[in-house]
Amino acid sequence: MKRAIVFGATGGIGQEICRDLADAGWSLYLHYHSNAQGAQELAQELFAKYSKQDFMPVQLDFAVRDTELTRFVKNLLPVNAAVFAQGITKYGFLGDEDLSDITKLININLTVPIKLTKLLEPQLMKQNFSRIVYLGSVYGGAGSALESVYSATKGGLTRFAQAYAREVASNNLTANVIAPGAVKTQMNAIFSEETMQEVQEEIPIGRWAVGNDISYWVRTLLDQRSGYLTGQTIYVTGGWLL
Ligand SMILES: NC(=O)c1ccc[n+]([C@@H]2O[C@H](COP(=O)([O-])OP(=O)(O)OC[C@H]3O[C@@H](n4cnc5c(N)ncnc54)[C@H](OP(=O)(O)O)[C@@H]3O)[C@@H](O)[C@H]2O)c1
C-alpha cells in the first residue's frame, strides 16, 4: 500500500492535496496543528469514498522540541512520501517584528521541515521509490516586501530541496518544491476584496489559484513515473511574477 504523510492537511491547499492523493490511491496521514475537527472530517470524507485506503489524523505543533519530533516520526507506519503543506506568514516591516515571531516563522516553514526530512529519510530510503514535496512560494523566487522572513523561508526551501535531492537521488528518493502564486485560502483571509482584486489584475491568467490548481502538481510529482524530476522548484503562478 502506498502511504504518504501530508503536513498541513487541514490547510486550504493541504486539503486539496489529500483529496487528489486519495483519488490516486494513496493512504494518508493527515497532519494538523490546531484543527482536529477539520482533520477528522476530512478523514471521514475520504474514507467514505476510498474505503480500502487508510486516512489517519495526526497532530504535531511544529514549534516543539527536537525530542518530540523524533517521537512523532518513530510512531509512524512506514511512508513512501512526505508533503510539507503547512506554513504561516506574518505581514509587516522587519523592523516592527518581534524576535520570537521571526524564530517561529522560520521554524514552522523551514527548520522543522528540514529536521523532519532528516528523521523520515531512513524509512523513505527503504521504499522502491519515494517522494518529498515542499510547498514553496513565488516569493521564494521574487522576494516580497512586508514578507521578508516568509520569502527567506521559501527561498531556503528551494535551495535546500535542490541540494538534498542530489544527496539522495541514487536511492530513488526525489525532492521538489511546488511554489504557488496567489491561492484563495485562509492564509490570505486578512486581505480586503479591493486588495484581492488588485492582485488579480496583476496575474496574467486573470484569476487567483484554487487549491486543486496546486494539488494536481503534487499528485503528479508523487507518481512513480515522475522519478527523473528532482531538485526542482515548479512555479504554479498563472504567469505572475516569475
Ligand atoms: N495561499 C497562498 O496564496 C500561498 C501562496 C504560496 C505558497 N503558499 C504555501 O502553501 C502552503 C499551504 O498554504 P495554505 O494557503 O493552504 O495555508 P492555510 O490554509 O493557512 O493552512 C496552514 C496549514 O499550516 C498548519 N499550521 C499552522 N501552524 C502550524 C504549526 N505551528 N505547526 C504545524 N502546522 C501548522 C495549519 O494547521 P491547523 O489548521 O490544523 O492549525 C494548516 O494545516 C504554505 O506553506 C504556504 O506558505 C500558500
Ligand as a Chemical Component Dictionary entry (heavy atoms), coordinates in Angstrom:
data_LIG
# 
_chem_comp.id                   LIG 
_chem_comp.type                 NON-POLYMER 
_chem_comp.pdbx_formal_charge   0 
_chem_comp.three_letter_code    LIG 
# 
loop_
_chem_comp_atom.comp_id 
_chem_comp_atom.atom_id 
_chem_comp_atom.alt_atom_id 
_chem_comp_atom.type_symbol 
_chem_comp_atom.charge 
_chem_comp_atom.model_Cartn_x 
_chem_comp_atom.model_Cartn_y 
_chem_comp_atom.model_Cartn_z 
_chem_comp_atom.pdbx_ordinal 
LIG N1  N1  N 0  -2.293 30.608 -0.009 1  
LIG C1  C1  C 0  -1.361 31.128 -0.795 2  
LIG O1  O1  O 0  -1.594 32.140 -1.502 3  
LIG C2  C2  C 0  0.018  30.525 -0.854 4  
LIG C3  C3  C 0  0.907  31.015 -1.820 5  
LIG C4  C4  C 0  2.188  30.478 -1.896 6  
LIG C5  C5  C 0  2.563  29.475 -1.034 7  
LIG N2  N2  N 1  1.681  29.001 -0.095 8  
LIG C6  C6  C 0  2.163  27.954 0.810  9  
LIG O2  O2  O 0  1.329  26.796 0.710  10 
LIG C7  C7  C 0  1.281  26.134 1.988  11 
LIG C8  C8  C 0  -0.194 25.961 2.391  12 
LIG O3  O3  O 0  -0.803 27.260 2.482  13 
LIG P1  P1  P 0  -2.363 27.440 2.718  14 
LIG O4  O4  O 0  -2.768 28.645 1.956  15 
LIG O5  O5  O -1 -3.053 26.138 2.491  16 
LIG O6  O6  O 0  -2.380 27.804 4.276  17 
LIG P2  P2  P 0  -3.542 27.667 5.352  18 
LIG O7  O7  O 0  -4.856 27.399 4.723  19 
LIG O8  O8  O 0  -3.399 28.868 6.247  20 
LIG O9  O9  O 0  -3.104 26.334 6.171  21 
LIG C9  C9  C 0  -1.969 26.361 7.005  22 
LIG C10 C10 C 0  -1.668 24.958 7.490  23 
LIG O10 O10 O 0  -0.489 25.033 8.331  24 
LIG C11 C11 C 0  -0.772 24.371 9.567  25 
LIG N3  N3  N 0  -0.037 25.002 10.668 26 
LIG C12 C12 C 0  -0.193 26.267 11.139 27 
LIG N4  N4  N 0  0.598  26.460 12.236 28 
LIG C13 C13 C 0  1.266  25.288 12.439 29 
LIG C14 C14 C 0  2.183  24.822 13.421 30 
LIG N5  N5  N 0  2.578  25.591 14.445 31 
LIG N6  N6  N 0  2.662  23.570 13.325 32 
LIG C15 C15 C 0  2.268  22.750 12.312 33 
LIG N7  N7  N 0  1.390  23.117 11.366 34 
LIG C16 C16 C 0  0.871  24.368 11.433 35 
LIG C17 C17 C 0  -2.283 24.531 9.756  36 
LIG O11 O11 O 0  -2.790 23.545 10.672 37 
LIG P3  P3  P 0  -4.171 23.750 11.526 38 
LIG O12 O12 O 0  -5.184 24.340 10.568 39 
LIG O13 O13 O 0  -4.540 22.367 11.981 40 
LIG O14 O14 O 0  -3.834 24.658 12.662 41 
LIG C18 C18 C 0  -2.797 24.347 8.315  42 
LIG O15 O15 O 0  -2.902 22.968 8.033  43 
LIG C19 C19 C 0  2.087  27.003 2.955  44 
LIG O16 O16 O 0  3.400  26.509 3.048  45 
LIG C20 C20 C 0  2.107  28.361 2.271  46 
LIG O17 O17 O 0  3.219  29.129 2.657  47 
LIG C21 C21 C 0  0.414  29.499 0.012  48 
# 
loop_
_chem_comp_bond.comp_id 
_chem_comp_bond.atom_id_1 
_chem_comp_bond.atom_id_2 
_chem_comp_bond.value_order 
_chem_comp_bond.pdbx_ordinal 
LIG N1  C1  SING 1  
LIG C1  O1  DOUB 2  
LIG C1  C2  SING 3  
LIG C2  C3  SING 4  
LIG C2  C21 DOUB 5  
LIG C3  C4  DOUB 6  
LIG C4  C5  SING 7  
LIG C5  N2  DOUB 8  
LIG N2  C6  SING 9  
LIG N2  C21 SING 10 
LIG C6  O2  SING 11 
LIG C6  C20 SING 12 
LIG O2  C7  SING 13 
LIG C7  C8  SING 14 
LIG C7  C19 SING 15 
LIG C8  O3  SING 16 
LIG O3  P1  SING 17 
LIG P1  O4  DOUB 18 
LIG P1  O5  SING 19 
LIG P1  O6  SING 20 
LIG O6  P2  SING 21 
LIG P2  O7  DOUB 22 
LIG P2  O8  SING 23 
LIG P2  O9  SING 24 
LIG O9  C9  SING 25 
LIG C9  C10 SING 26 
LIG C10 O10 SING 27 
LIG C10 C18 SING 28 
LIG O10 C11 SING 29 
LIG C11 N3  SING 30 
LIG C11 C17 SING 31 
LIG N3  C12 SING 32 
LIG N3  C16 SING 33 
LIG C12 N4  DOUB 34 
LIG N4  C13 SING 35 
LIG C13 C14 SING 36 
LIG C13 C16 DOUB 37 
LIG C14 N5  SING 38 
LIG C14 N6  DOUB 39 
LIG N6  C15 SING 40 
LIG C15 N7  DOUB 41 
LIG N7  C16 SING 42 
LIG C17 O11 SING 43 
LIG C17 C18 SING 44 
LIG O11 P3  SING 45 
LIG P3  O12 DOUB 46 
LIG P3  O13 SING 47 
LIG P3  O14 SING 48 
LIG C18 O15 SING 49 
LIG C19 O16 SING 50 
LIG C19 C20 SING 51 
LIG C20 O17 SING 52 
# 
